[in-house]
Amino acid sequence: MTRRFLTIATLVAIPLIAAGCTTNGAIDSISDPMAGFTTVVARAESVTGKRTVWVQSSEEARGISQRVKSLVQRKTIGPDVAVQVALLNNKGLQAAYAEIGLAAADVWQETMLVNPTISVGMIGVDPVRTIEGAVVSNILALATRERRVAVADARFRQAQLRAAEETLRLAADTRRAWINAVSAWESVSYLNQAQAAADAASELAQKLGETGAFTKTGQAREHVFYAEIVGQAAEARLAARTAKEELTRLMGLWGPDVDYSVPNTLPALPKGAKAKRAIEAEALKNRVDLEIAKLELEALAKSYGLTDATRYVSDLELLSGVEVEREESEEGGTETSVAPTLELEFVIPIFDTGKARMRKAELAYMQAANQMAEKAVNIRSEARSAYDAYRSTYDIARHYRNSVVPLRTKIEAESLLTYNGMITNTFELLADTRAKISSIMLSLNAKRNFWLADVNLGTAIHGGGGSSSGGGEAPAAAEAGAEGH
């Protein structure tokens, strides 16, 4: 009896073994835990100049932690170091990279044949009378396997580009946060100087008022100017700490690693602005989100073909197996008969002819096509707008640097000369000093806006935009130090 059951099991398993035969070359590559990540590394490194990693073990995590500590702890970091630390240490980016693995697993799953179903049963209460065994294989799944793999592969390539886009976005946001933080400290560094000058003016006004040489209105004017500067400096210190905390979050730092500094001043303006004569073509060629939209269209086109292939028959199964029957003969012995069985099961499309599914697939494709066309138009506009902002902010910052601030400095110097010659009184000199302070703050704000526009120009060309850290008033910062904050 045991031998007969083994024979039955062997006969039933033959279709299963045949269905499971497949090549392992493609499976080995797609089942690699790092499958698809080289695309992300290459794309990110070509744009940012920095290398990103996908941490998949505790040993790798410890190595990254040590590298981050060596880059930031008790050091004054520049924008490139900040970006590198963010690409290594930001946990949200690591979570985004997991989407690559999920998409790779989907492709891997689609390369595998659908598991057949085995059934073994008996008729009657006597287990040796009649035994039936069957293997159910989904023929339609086998017939559409190539199309399903193609759809999953397009989604896999999409996941790689989305991860690359997220990497570029993090790099751009980190660079913006560094600019905002440094600009904040630079602003407050100058506000501290202005506060010292306002304090001296307020004390002088009070002393002159005590002698009767200065009116109460004039005294109040100097006192309120000093009070306003004190308030602005306090707001600046808060804004600076907030700006640095944003940078700290993007770099994924906590604990002792937050003991780092940023410089007190932003880099000087470049000697000249970049010339971009074919900015639209460059953006259309390099934008990651446009490539993602193209792959979406490709995936939907392949899905449309899959829907068309299964329009009428959405479930087709082949049942193959054996039926073993044992009966007692009239002579007192037993007779055993083994008969193969073959059945075909499918759904008759009487009510659902597949037209609705075809219509949905067609509309989804047309929707994606129009969205991609819209994105191409928007990318052209974004590129033009980003370059216009870049060029305009450069001209504005250069104007303040070359014209406004030098003139205010000259006015203050001339006022000092006339004051020494007793031509200008003390408070006319202080008024000129206050005007110079205002001009320098505007100049610092213009320089900050230029460097932010420079980052935005890069995202308009390569992708990874979406941050709202644009222009506006320069954030203030806390007390200035020799090595940064």
C-alpha positions in Angstrom: 0.0 0.0 0.0 2.9 2.4 0.8 4.5 1.7 -2.5 1.3 2.4 -4.3 0.9 5.8 -2.6 4.5 6.7 -3.6 3.7 5.8 -7.2 0.7 8.0 -7.1 2.6 10.9 -5.6 5.2 10.6 -8.3 2.7 10.7 -11.0 0.9 13.7 -9.5 4.2 15.6 -9.1 5.4 15.2 -12.7 3.5 18.2 -14.0 4.7 20.2 -11.0 8.3 19.5 -11.7 8.0 20.3 -15.3 6.2 23.6 -14.6 8.9 24.6 -12.1 11.8 24.3 -14.6 13.2 27.8 -15.4 16.5 29.5 -15.8 18.2 31.0 -12.9 20.4 33.7 -14.6 17.8 36.5 -14.5 16.6 35.4 -11.1 20.0 35.6 -9.6 20.6 39.2 -10.7 17.2 40.5 -9.6 17.3 38.7 -6.3 20.5 40.4 -5.3 19.7 42.6 -2.3 21.5 45.6 -4.0 19.8 45.1 -7.3 19.2 48.4 -9.1 21.1 50.6 -6.7 24.1 51.2 -9.0 21.8 53.3 -11.1 21.0 55.5 -8.1 24.7 55.8 -7.1 25.8 56.8 -10.6 23.0 59.3 -11.0 23.5 61.0 -7.6 27.3 61.1 -7.9 27.2 62.7 -11.4 25.0 65.5 -10.1 26.1 66.0 -6.5 29.7 64.8 -6.7 29.0 62.8 -3.5 28.5 59.0 -3.0 25.4 57.6 -1.4 25.1 54.2 0.3 22.3 51.7 1.0 22.9 50.3 4.5 21.7 46.7 4.8 23.6 45.4 7.8 24.5 46.4 11.3 28.2 46.2 10.4 27.7 48.7 7.5 25.7 50.9 9.9 28.5 51.0 12.4 31.0 51.9 9.7 28.8 54.8 8.4 28.3 56.0 12.0 32.1 56.2 12.5 32.6 58.0 9.2 29.9 60.6 10.0 31.5 61.2 13.4 34.9 61.9 11.7 33.2 64.4 9.3 31.2 66.5 11.8 32.2 66.1 15.4 33.7 69.4 16.7 34.3 70.6 13.2 33.2 73.5 11.0 31.5 72.0 8.0 31.0 73.3 4.5 28.1 72.6 2.1 29.8 69.6 0.5 30.5 67.9 3.8 26.9 68.6 4.9 25.5 67.0 1.7 27.8 64.0 2.1 26.7 63.4 5.7 23.1 63.7 4.7 23.5 61.1 1.9 25.2 58.7 4.3 23.1 59.2 7.4 19.6 60.4 6.6 17.2 57.6 7.6 14.4 58.8 5.4 16.6 58.3 2.4 17.4 54.8 3.5 13.6 54.2 3.7 13.2 55.5 0.2 15.9 53.1 -1.0 13.8 50.2 0.3 11.4 50.9 -2.5 14.0 49.7 -5.0 14.1 46.4 -3.1 10.3 46.1 -3.1 10.2 46.7 -6.9 13.0 44.2 -7.5 11.0 41.6 -5.4 8.0 42.3 -7.6 10.1 41.5 -10.8 11.5 38.4 -9.1 8.0 37.3 -8.2 6.8 37.7 -11.7 9.7 35.7 -13.2 8.5 32.7 -11.2 5.8 30.5 -12.5 2.5 30.3 -10.6 2.6 27.4 -8.1 0.4 24.5 -9.2 -2.2 23.2 -6.9 -2.1 19.5 -5.9 -5.2 17.6 -4.7 -5.4 14.0 -3.5 -8.8 12.5 -2.6 -10.6 9.2 -2.3 -14.1 8.0 -3.1 -16.0 6.1 -0.4 -14.9 5.2 3.1 -12.4 2.6 2.0 -9.0 4.3 1.4 -7.9 1.6 -1.0 -11.0 1.6 -3.3 -10.5 4.8 -5.4 -7.9 7.5 -5.1 -7.7 10.6 -7.3 -4.7 13.0 -7.7 -4.6 16.2 -9.7 -2.2 19.1 -10.4 -3.9 22.4 -11.3 -1.7 24.7 -13.4 -2.8 28.2 -14.5 -2.2 28.3 -18.3 -3.1 32.0 -18.6 -0.5 33.0 -16.1 2.1 31.1 -18.0 1.0 32.6 -21.3 1.1 36.2 -20.0 4.3 35.7 -17.9 6.5 37.7 -20.3 4.2 40.7 -20.4 3.8 40.7 -16.6 7.6 40.6 -16.2 7.9 43.5 -18.6 5.5 45.6 -16.6 7.2 44.8 -13.4 10.6 45.6 -14.9 9.3 49.1 -16.0 8.1 49.7 -12.4 11.5 48.5 -11.2 13.3 51.1 -13.3 10.8 53.7 -12.1 11.7 52.8 -8.5 15.4 53.3 -9.2 14.8 56.8 -10.7 12.5 57.8 -7.8 15.2 56.8 -5.4 17.7 58.9 -7.4 15.2 61.8 -7.4 14.8 61.5 -3.6 18.6 61.5 -3.3 18.9 64.7 -5.4 16.1 66.3 -3.4 17.8 65.6 -0.1 21.1 66.9 -1.4 19.5 70.2 -2.6 17.5 70.6 0.7 20.7 70.1 2.7 22.6 72.6 0.7 19.7 75.1 1.1 19.7 74.5 4.9 23.4 75.1 5.1 23.0 78.4 3.2 20.2 79.5 5.5 22.1 78.6 8.6 25.3 80.3 7.5 23.4 83.3 6.3 21.7 83.5 9.7 25.0 83.6 11.6 26.4 86.1 9.2 23.4 88.4 9.7 23.6 88.3 13.4 27.3 88.8 13.4 26.7 92.1 11.9 23.6 92.8 14.0 25.9 92.4 17.1 28.1 95.2 15.7 25.0 97.3 15.1 23.8 96.7 18.6 27.1 97.9 20.1 26.9 101.1 18.0 23.2 101.6 19.0 24.1 101.1 22.7 26.8 103.8 22.5 24.4 106.2 20.8 21.7 105.6 23.4 24.1 106.2 26.3 25.4 109.4 24.6 21.9 110.6 24.1 21.1 110.1 27.7 24.2 112.0 28.9 23.5 114.9 26.5 19.9 115.0 27.6 21.0 115.3 31.3 23.1 118.4 30.3 20.1 119.9 28.4 22.0 119.7 25.1 19.6 117.1 23.6 15.9 117.1 23.4 13.8 114.3 24.9 12.5 113.5 21.4 16.0 113.0 20.2 16.9 110.8 23.3 13.8 108.7 22.7 14.7 108.2 19.1 18.1 106.8 20.0 16.7 104.7 22.8 14.1 103.1 20.6 16.7 102.4 17.9 18.8 100.5 20.4 15.7 98.7 21.7 14.8 97.6 18.2 18.3 96.3 17.5 18.2 94.3 20.7 14.9 92.8 19.6 16.1 92.0 16.1 19.2 90.4 17.6 17.1 88.2 19.9 14.9 87.1 17.0 18.1 86.5 14.9 19.5 84.2 17.5 16.3 82.1 17.6 16.2 82.0 13.8 19.8 80.9 13.6 19.3 78.1 16.1 16.2 77.0 14.1 18.1 77.1 10.8 21.0 75.0 12.2 18.5 72.5 13.7 17.0 72.0 10.2 20.4 71.3 8.8 21.0 68.8 11.7 17.8 67.0 10.9 18.6 66.6 7.3 22.0 65.2 8.1 20.3 62.8 10.5 22.5 63.8 13.5 21.7 63.3 17.2 23.6 63.0 20.4 27.3 63.9 20.4 27.2 64.3 16.6 25.3 67.6 16.9 28.5 69.2 18.2 29.5 70.8 14.9 29.7 74.4 13.6 29.0 76.2 10.4 31.0 79.1 9.0 30.1 82.7 10.0 29.9 84.0 6.4 28.6 82.7 3.1 31.1 82.4 0.2 31.7 85.5 -1.9 29.8 85.9 -5.1 31.5 84.2 -8.1 33.3 86.4 -10.6 30.6 85.9 -13.2 27.2 84.2 -13.6 26.8 80.9 -15.5 25.8 81.2 -19.1 22.9 78.8 -20.0 22.0 79.2 -23.7 20.2 75.9 -24.0 18.7 75.7 -20.5 15.4 74.1 -21.7 17.1 71.4 -23.7 19.4 70.6 -20.8 16.5 70.3 -18.4 14.6 68.0 -20.8 17.6 65.8 -21.2 18.5 65.5 -17.5 15.3 65.8 -15.4 14.7 62.6 -13.4 11.0 63.2 -13.0 10.5 63.4 -16.8 12.2 60.0 -17.1 9.9 58.6 -14.4 6.9 59.9 -16.4 8.2 58.2 -19.6 8.6 54.9 -17.7 5.0 55.3 -16.4 3.8 55.6 -20.0 5.9 52.6 -20.9 4.5 50.5 -18.0 0.9 51.5 -18.8 1.5 50.6 -22.5 2.7 47.1 -21.5 -0.2 46.9 -19.0 -2.6 47.8 -21.9 -1.2 44.9 -23.9 -1.6 42.6 -20.9 -5.2 43.7 -20.5 -5.8 43.1 -24.2 -4.4 39.6 -23.9 -6.8 38.7 -21.1 -9.8 40.6 -22.4 -12.0 37.6 -23.0 -10.4 34.9 -20.8 -9.2 36.0 -17.4 -8.8 32.6 -15.8 -7.7 29.5 -17.6 -6.6 26.4 -15.7 -5.4 23.0 -16.7 -6.1 20.1 -14.3 -3.9 17.0 -14.9 -3.6 13.9 -12.7 -4.4 10.3 -12.3 -7.2 8.2 -10.9 -6.3 4.9 -9.2 -9.1 2.5 -8.6 -8.9 -0.9 -6.9 -11.7 -3.5 -7.0 -12.1 -7.0 -5.8 -12.4 -9.6 -8.6 -14.9 -12.5 -8.6 -12.0 -14.9 -8.2 -11.2 -13.4 -4.8 -8.2 -11.2 -5.8 -8.0 -7.5 -6.5 -7.7 -5.5 -9.7 -6.1 -2.1 -9.8 -6.6 0.3 -12.7 -4.7 3.6 -13.2 -6.2 6.2 -15.6 -4.8 9.7 -16.4 -7.2 12.6 -16.1 -7.1 15.9 -17.9 -9.5 18.8 -17.4 -9.6 22.4 -18.6 -11.3 25.1 -16.6 -12.0 28.6 -17.9 -14.4 31.5 -17.4 -17.1 32.0 -20.0 -17.3 35.8 -20.7 -21.1 36.0 -21.0 -21.5 39.1 -18.8 -18.0 40.7 -18.6 -16.5 40.8 -22.0 -13.5 42.8 -20.9 -14.6 46.1 -22.6 -14.7 48.0 -19.3 -11.2 46.8 -18.4 -9.9 47.8 -21.9 -11.5 51.2 -21.6 -9.9 51.8 -18.2 -6.5 50.7 -19.6 -6.9 53.0 -22.6 -7.9 56.0 -20.4 -5.1 55.4 -18.0 -2.6 55.4 -20.9 -4.0 58.6 -22.3 -4.0 60.2 -18.9 -0.3 59.4 -18.4 0.5 60.7 -21.9 -1.1 64.0 -21.2 0.5 64.3 -17.8 3.9 63.7 -19.3 3.3 66.3 -22.0 2.3 68.8 -19.3 5.4 67.9 -17.3 7.6 68.6 -20.3 6.0 72.1 -20.7 6.4 72.8 -17.0 10.0 71.7 -17.0 10.8 74.2 -19.8 9.1 76.9 -17.8 10.8 76.0 -14.6 14.2 76.0 -16.2 13.6 79.4 -17.7 12.3 80.8 -14.5 15.2 79.3 -12.4 17.8 80.7 -14.7 16.1 84.1 -14.7 16.0 84.1 -10.9 19.7 83.0 -10.8 20.8 85.7 -13.1 18.7 88.4 -11.5 19.7 87.6 -8.0 23.4 87.6 -9.1 23.0 91.1 -10.6 21.1 92.3 -7.5 23.7 90.9 -5.1 26.6 92.3 -7.1 24.8 95.7 -7.2 24.7 95.8 -3.4 28.2 94.6 -3.1 29.7 97.0 -5.8 27.5 100.1 -5.5 25.2 100.4 -2.4 27.5 99.2 0.4 30.6 101.1 -0.9 28.6 104.3 -1.2 27.2 103.9 2.3 30.7 103.2 3.6 31.9 106.3 1.9 29.1 108.4 3.3 29.9 107.2 6.8 33.6 107.9 6.3 32.9 111.4 5.1 30.6 112.1 8.0 33.3 111.0 10.3 35.7 113.5 8.7 33.2 116.3 9.0 32.4 115.3 12.6 36.1 115.5 13.5 36.1 118.9 11.9 33.1 119.9 13.9 30.9 120.3 10.8 28.7 117.3 11.4 27.1 116.7 14.8 27.2 113.3 16.6 23.7 112.2 15.7 24.1 112.9 12.0 27.0 110.6 12.1 25.0 108.0 13.9 22.2 108.3 11.4 24.6 107.6 8.6 25.9 104.6 10.5 22.3 103.3 10.9 21.7 103.7 7.1 24.9 101.7 6.4 23.7 98.9 8.7 20.5 98.7 6.8 22.3 98.6 3.4 24.7 95.8 4.6 21.7 93.7 5.9 20.1 94.1 2.5 23.4 93.1 0.8 23.7 90.0 3.0 20.1 89.0 2.1 20.8 89.5 -1.6 23.9 87.2 -1.4 21.8 84.6 0.4 19.1 84.7 -2.3 21.7 84.3 -5.0 23.2 81.1 -3.5 19.7 79.7 -3.0 18.9 80.5 -6.6 22.1 78.7 -7.6 20.8 75.5 -5.8 17.3 75.9 -7.4 18.9 76.2 -10.9 20.5 72.8 -10.3 17.2 71.2 -9.3 15.5 72.8 -12.3 18.0 71.1 -14.6 18.5 67.7 -12.9 15.4 67.3 -10.7 15.0 66.9 -7.0 13.3 70.2 -6.4 10.1 70.9 -4.4 11.6 72.6 -1.4 10.2 76.0 -0.5 13.4 77.4 0.9 13.4 80.4 -1.4 14.1 84.1 -1.2 12.7 86.5 1.3 14.2 88.1 4.3 17.5 86.7 5.4 17.1 84.7 8.7 19.1 86.1 11.5 21.4 84.2 13.7 23.0 84.0 17.1 26.2 85.5 18.4 29.2 85.2 16.1 32.3 83.4 17.0 35.7 82.9 15.5 35.1 79.4 14.1 31.3 79.4 13.4 28.3 78.0 15.2 
